[in-house]
Amino acid sequence: MAQHVRSTINVTDIVDHSPFTPLHWRAFILCMACLVMDGFDVQVLGYTAPSIVREWGVAAATLGPVFAAANFGVLLGALFISMLADRIGRRPVIVTAALLVGVLTILTGRVTSVPQLLMMRFLTGIGLGTIVSNASSLVGEYGSKRMRATLIMYSGVGFTGGAAFGGFVATALIPLYGWQAVYYFGGAIPLLIGVIMLLALPESLQFMALRGKSPAKLAHWLNQVDPSLKATPSDEFVASEENKAGVPISHLFSEGRALATLVFWVVNFMNLLNLYSLASWLPTVVRDAGYSAQTAVLVGTVLQVGGTLGTVGLAWLVARAGFVRIMSVTFVIAAISVLLIGQPSVSLALLYVIVFIAGWCVVGSQPGLNALSGAYYPTYIRSTGIGAGLGVGRIGAIVGPAIGGMFMAAHWSTRDIFLAASIPAAISAIAMFSLRCVVGTDLGRVTDMPKPGRSG
């Protein structure tokens, strides 16, 4: 009987050169489903707030701290829990977070006071922040080096699509069953997805090789990626990247990564500040400009539709021209379009077009920033890198609506409000232009890679 010869298999090379197999599709679809529920849940309070205010008889401003608490929870999840995934794996963290989000969202439908609502949204936010960074990371780690950034961006369509889907669900359920039904529906989805992921979601192959985890499972999944390998648990599995000890976030600033990390943080902060300012106040500004409430809501919807299509379009462009070049131009267009929204001479028809472009550039670019981090950072700190950028960006998400509210309270003109809102996009453009000097490449467009190999 022939004896199996122990071989050394470079997992990174196999992943970088493998075609898109059913295992890739499984990881991509499940992670995208995670991001759909994440987008739904992040926006659900905005959809249900008017009904909650009316039923509880409280002022709308009373829910301000609740919005802030939810964003603060997302910040903590993205910044700190994501580091756990770089130690124990993406799969257990994503599955646990999804199940917790499901339970907490259902419990939110049972709250009867603002303090209870605040606590539920804060805790749910921690889970949501954990999911988005780790799902994006896992998608990237199942893509080849050439396709990694593109796949992360395409998966980001799930987040923006989930946010839009939540609006349709709220519109259908609230008149019939009350605002609580939206939370029951929104909680059931992550519970279902969490159970499916528990049964079917694979772990990152490169992470398993780096950490020396579960050689039997690693061999099984590698054989699904490349059946010609015939890998066995007795083989030695290695990754091209070096595993490092220590605090993961410190590695974001080591080995020449400090400047790039700071650029990522600046752009995430500025873009999420802009995104949440627009999402929070654009309908109100449009309403105050004399348009109907229905028109104001439609303008806000156009912003999200532009973001969803923008994510797809930018992913296609980045794959062909590189990250830095495309994202730099995108933020220039974002600054111009946001500035034009506030011009009093703009007709309603033209306003829809401008808002769509702003959504394409501002909302659509956020998944691109996640993908940029995924393309830049190595496996052992990828979740930490994406999570840290999102965490810093979430500070902008908290600050942005507050600044917009101050402008509104100070009775700034529409022109001045959107002039101020264009500044973060302009700063993002400058930061992205500088990134090529920092990293020396456009990122996301890779043509020269070593051939895969197996020795033994």
C-alpha positions in Angstrom: 0.0 0.0 0.0 1.5 3.4 -1.0 2.3 5.7 1.8 1.3 9.3 1.6 4.3 11.6 1.2 4.1 14.6 3.5 4.0 17.8 1.4 4.3 21.5 2.1 1.3 23.4 0.7 1.5 27.2 0.4 -2.2 28.1 1.1 -1.7 31.8 0.1 -0.5 30.7 -3.4 -3.4 28.3 -3.8 -6.0 30.9 -2.9 -4.3 33.6 -5.0 -4.5 31.4 -8.1 -7.7 29.4 -7.7 -10.8 29.9 -9.8 -14.1 30.8 -8.2 -15.4 27.5 -6.8 -18.7 26.6 -5.0 -16.8 27.1 -1.7 -15.9 30.7 -2.8 -19.6 31.3 -3.6 -20.7 29.9 -0.3 -18.4 32.2 1.7 -19.3 35.2 -0.5 -23.0 34.7 -0.4 -23.1 34.1 3.4 -20.9 37.1 4.1 -23.0 39.3 1.8 -26.2 38.1 3.6 -24.5 39.2 6.8 -23.9 42.6 5.4 -27.6 42.8 4.2 -28.8 42.3 7.7 -26.1 44.7 9.0 -27.3 47.4 6.7 -30.9 46.7 7.6 -30.3 46.9 11.3 -28.0 50.0 11.2 -30.8 52.0 9.6 -33.8 50.4 11.4 -34.0 53.1 14.1 -34.3 55.8 11.6 -37.2 54.1 9.9 -39.0 53.4 13.2 -38.2 56.6 15.1 -41.3 58.6 14.0 -43.6 55.8 15.1 -41.8 55.4 18.4 -42.0 59.2 19.1 -45.7 59.2 18.4 -46.5 56.1 20.5 -44.4 57.1 23.5 -45.3 60.8 23.4 -41.7 62.0 23.5 -39.9 64.7 21.6 -37.9 63.6 18.6 -34.8 65.1 20.1 -35.1 62.6 22.9 -33.9 59.9 20.5 -30.7 61.8 19.7 -28.7 60.0 22.4 -30.1 56.6 21.2 -28.7 57.3 17.7 -25.4 58.2 19.3 -25.4 55.1 21.5 -26.0 52.9 18.5 -23.1 54.5 16.6 -20.8 54.3 19.7 -21.6 50.6 19.9 -20.7 50.1 16.3 -17.4 51.9 17.0 -16.5 49.6 19.8 -17.4 46.5 17.9 -15.4 47.6 14.8 -12.4 48.8 16.8 -12.0 46.2 19.6 -14.0 43.0 18.9 -12.5 42.8 15.4 -9.1 42.3 17.0 -10.4 39.2 18.6 -11.1 37.7 15.1 -7.4 38.1 14.3 -6.7 35.8 17.2 -9.5 33.2 17.2 -10.8 33.4 13.6 -13.3 35.2 11.5 -15.9 32.4 11.6 -16.7 32.1 15.3 -16.8 35.9 15.7 -19.1 36.5 12.8 -21.5 33.6 13.8 -21.6 34.7 17.5 -22.2 38.4 16.5 -25.0 37.5 14.1 -26.8 35.4 16.7 -26.4 38.2 19.3 -27.7 40.8 16.9 -30.7 38.7 16.2 -31.6 38.2 19.8 -31.0 41.9 20.8 -33.0 43.2 17.8 -36.0 41.1 18.8 -35.7 42.3 22.4 -35.6 45.9 21.1 -39.2 45.3 19.9 -40.2 44.7 23.6 -38.7 47.9 25.1 -41.1 50.5 26.6 -38.8 53.4 27.4 -36.0 55.5 25.9 -33.3 54.2 28.4 -34.2 50.6 27.5 -34.1 51.5 23.8 -30.7 53.2 24.2 -29.2 50.1 25.9 -30.5 47.7 23.3 -29.3 49.8 20.4 -25.9 50.2 22.0 -25.4 46.5 22.6 -26.8 45.7 19.1 -24.3 48.2 17.6 -21.4 46.3 19.1 -22.5 43.3 17.2 -23.1 45.2 14.0 -19.7 46.8 14.0 -18.1 43.4 14.6 -19.9 41.9 11.6 -19.2 44.4 8.9 -15.4 44.4 9.4 -15.1 40.6 9.8 -17.4 39.7 6.9 -15.5 42.0 4.6 -12.3 40.5 5.8 -13.4 36.9 5.2 -14.7 37.8 1.7 -11.3 39.2 0.9 -9.5 36.2 2.1 -11.4 33.9 -0.2 -10.6 36.0 -3.2 -7.4 35.9 -5.2 -5.0 38.8 -4.7 -6.2 40.2 -8.0 -9.9 40.0 -7.1 -9.7 40.6 -3.3 -10.6 44.3 -3.3 -13.3 43.8 -6.0 -15.0 41.1 -4.0 -15.0 43.2 -0.8 -16.6 46.0 -2.7 -19.3 43.8 -4.3 -20.1 42.3 -0.9 -20.6 45.9 0.3 -23.6 46.1 -2.0 -25.3 44.0 0.7 -24.9 46.7 3.3 -26.4 49.5 1.2 -29.0 47.2 -0.2 -30.0 46.1 3.3 -30.4 49.7 4.3 -32.8 50.3 1.4 -34.6 47.0 2.0 -35.3 48.1 5.6 -37.2 51.1 4.3 -39.5 48.9 2.3 -40.0 46.5 5.2 -40.8 49.4 7.6 -43.3 50.9 5.1 -45.1 47.6 4.8 -45.1 46.4 8.4 -45.6 49.6 10.5 -49.1 50.5 9.3 -50.3 46.9 9.8 -48.5 45.7 12.9 -46.7 48.6 14.5 -43.0 49.6 14.7 -42.2 46.5 16.9 -42.8 44.2 13.9 -39.9 45.7 12.1 -37.6 44.7 14.9 -39.1 41.2 15.1 -38.5 40.8 11.4 -35.1 42.3 11.6 -34.1 40.0 14.4 -35.4 36.8 12.8 -33.1 37.3 9.7 -29.8 37.4 11.6 -30.9 34.4 13.7 -31.6 32.4 10.6 -28.4 33.5 8.9 -26.4 32.8 12.0 -27.6 29.2 12.2 -26.9 28.7 8.5 -23.4 30.1 8.9 -22.8 27.9 11.9 -23.4 24.9 9.6 -21.9 26.1 6.4 -19.6 29.1 6.7 -15.9 28.2 6.2 -13.0 29.8 8.1 -10.4 31.8 6.4 -7.9 29.3 4.9 -4.9 31.7 5.2 -5.8 32.4 8.9 -5.9 28.6 9.6 -2.5 28.1 8.0 -1.0 31.0 9.9 -2.4 29.8 13.2 -1.9 26.1 12.6 -5.6 25.4 13.3 -7.7 22.3 12.4 -5.5 20.7 9.7 -8.3 18.2 8.8 -10.8 21.0 8.1 -8.1 23.0 6.2 -7.3 20.1 4.0 -11.0 19.4 3.4 -11.6 23.0 2.3 -8.4 23.3 0.3 -9.5 20.2 -1.7 -12.7 22.0 -2.5 -10.7 25.0 -3.8 -8.4 22.9 -5.8 -9.3 19.1 -6.1 -6.0 18.3 -7.7 -4.2 19.1 -4.5 -5.4 15.9 -2.7 -4.3 17.5 0.6 -4.4 15.5 3.8 -4.2 16.5 7.5 -0.6 15.2 7.6 0.6 17.8 5.1 2.3 21.0 6.3 0.3 24.1 5.6 2.1 27.4 5.3 1.1 30.9 4.3 3.3 33.5 2.5 2.6 36.0 5.2 4.4 35.9 8.6 2.3 35.5 11.8 3.1 38.1 14.4 2.7 38.2 18.1 1.6 41.2 20.2 -1.3 43.6 20.1 -2.8 43.5 16.6 -3.5 47.3 16.4 0.2 48.1 17.0 1.0 46.2 13.8 -1.0 48.8 11.8 1.8 51.2 12.5 4.8 48.9 12.0 6.8 47.9 9.0 6.1 51.2 7.2 2.3 51.0 7.5 1.9 54.1 9.8 1.3 56.7 7.2 -1.1 54.6 5.1 -3.0 53.7 8.2 -3.4 57.4 9.1 -4.6 58.1 5.6 -7.2 55.3 5.8 -8.4 56.7 9.1 -8.7 60.3 7.8 -10.7 59.2 4.8 -13.0 56.9 6.8 -13.6 59.6 9.3 -14.4 62.2 6.7 -16.5 60.0 4.4 -18.7 58.6 7.2 -19.1 62.1 8.6 -20.3 63.2 5.2 -22.4 60.1 4.6 -24.3 60.3 7.9 -24.8 64.0 7.7 -26.4 63.6 4.3 -28.5 60.6 5.3 -29.7 62.4 8.5 -30.4 65.9 7.3 -30.9 65.8 3.5 -34.6 65.0 3.7 -35.1 67.7 6.3 -33.3 70.3 4.3 -35.3 69.4 1.2 -38.5 69.7 3.2 -37.5 73.1 4.6 -36.7 74.2 1.1 -40.5 74.0 0.3 -40.8 70.6 -1.2 -43.4 68.0 0.0 -42.7 65.4 2.6 -43.0 62.7 -0.1 -40.4 64.4 -2.2 -38.1 64.8 0.7 -38.2 61.0 1.4 -37.7 60.3 -2.3 -34.6 62.4 -2.4 -33.2 60.5 0.6 -34.0 57.2 -1.2 -32.2 58.4 -4.4 -29.1 59.0 -2.3 -29.1 55.3 -1.1 -29.9 54.0 -4.6 -27.0 55.9 -6.0 -24.8 54.4 -3.3 -25.9 50.9 -4.1 -25.2 51.3 -7.8 -22.1 53.3 -7.0 -20.6 50.4 -5.1 -21.0 48.1 -8.1 -19.7 50.6 -10.6 -16.7 51.6 -8.5 -15.8 47.9 -7.9 -15.7 47.5 -11.7 -13.6 50.6 -12.2 -11.1 49.8 -9.4 -10.5 46.3 -10.8 -9.3 48.0 -14.0 -7.6 51.2 -12.9 -6.6 50.7 -9.3 -7.9 52.0 -6.0 -6.0 55.3 -5.6 -6.7 56.7 -9.0 -10.5 55.9 -9.0 -11.2 56.8 -5.4 -9.3 60.1 -5.7 -11.4 61.2 -8.7 -14.6 59.9 -6.9 -14.0 62.1 -3.9 -13.4 65.1 -6.2 -16.8 64.5 -7.8 -18.3 63.9 -4.4 -17.2 67.4 -3.2 -18.6 69.0 -6.4 -21.9 67.2 -6.3 -22.5 67.9 -2.5 -21.7 71.5 -3.1 -24.2 71.7 -6.0 -27.0 70.2 -3.9 -27.3 73.5 -2.0 -27.5 75.8 -5.0 -30.9 77.6 -5.0 -31.1 77.6 -8.8 -31.1 73.8 -9.0 -34.5 72.4 -10.3 -36.1 69.3 -8.7 -35.3 67.1 -11.7 -31.6 68.2 -11.6 -31.6 67.8 -7.8 -32.4 64.1 -8.2 -29.5 63.7 -10.6 -27.1 65.5 -8.4 -28.1 63.6 -5.3 -27.8 60.3 -7.2 -24.2 61.3 -8.1 -23.5 62.3 -4.5 -24.8 58.9 -3.3 -22.7 57.1 -5.9 -19.6 58.9 -4.7 -20.1 59.2 -1.0 -22.3 56.2 0.0 -20.9 54.0 -2.8 -17.3 54.7 -1.8 -17.6 53.4 1.8 -17.5 49.7 0.8 -14.5 50.7 -1.3 -12.7 52.0 1.7 -13.3 48.7 3.5 -11.9 46.9 0.4 -8.9 49.3 0.3 -8.0 48.2 3.8 -8.6 44.6 2.9 -6.2 44.9 -0.1 -3.5 46.6 1.9 -3.3 44.8 5.2 -1.9 41.2 5.5 -4.1 38.4 6.9 -2.9 38.5 10.5 -4.2 42.0 11.0 -6.8 42.3 8.2 -9.8 42.3 10.4 -8.1 44.7 12.8 -7.2 47.0 9.9 -10.7 47.1 8.5 -12.3 47.4 11.9 -10.0 50.2 13.1 -10.8 52.3 10.0 -14.5 51.7 10.5 -14.2 52.5 14.2 -12.5 55.9 13.5 -15.0 56.5 10.8 -17.8 55.8 13.2 -16.6 58.8 15.2 -17.3 60.8 12.1 -20.7 59.2 11.9 -21.5 60.5 15.4 -20.0 63.9 14.9 -21.5 64.6 11.4 -25.2 64.6 12.2 -24.5 66.7 15.3 -22.7 69.3 13.3 -25.5 69.3 10.8 -28.0 69.8 13.6 -25.9 72.8 14.8 -26.0 74.3 11.3 -29.8 73.9 11.1 -30.3 75.3 14.6 -28.1 78.3 13.7 -30.3 78.9 10.6 -27.5 78.5 8.1 -28.6 78.9 4.5 -28.9 75.8 2.3 -26.0 77.0 0.2 -23.8 77.4 3.3 -24.8 74.0 4.8 -23.8 72.1 1.6 -20.7 74.2 1.1 -19.6 73.0 4.5 -20.7 69.4 3.7 -18.4 69.4 0.6 -15.3 70.0 2.7 -14.9 66.5 4.1 -15.1 65.1 0.6 -12.4 67.5 -0.6 -10.2 66.4 2.3 -10.8 62.8 1.4 -9.7 63.5 -2.2 -6.5 65.2 -1.1 -5.8 62.2 1.3 -6.4 59.7 -1.5 -4.1 61.6 -3.9 -1.4 61.4 -1.3 -1.8 57.7 -0.7 0.0 56.7 -3.9 3.1 58.5 -2.6 2.7 56.6 0.7 2.2 53.1 -0.7 3.8 53.4 -4.1 0.9 51.6 -6.0 -2.7 52.1 -7.0 -3.7 49.0 -5.0 -6.4 46.6 -6.2 -4.8 46.0 -9.6 -2.3 43.2 -9.5 -0.8 41.6 -12.5 2.6 40.2 -11.4 2.1 37.3 -9.0 4.2 34.1 -8.4 2.9 30.8 -9.6 1.3 28.5 -7.0 3.3 25.5 -5.9 3.4 22.4 -3.8 6.7 20.9 -2.6 7.5 17.6 -1.1 
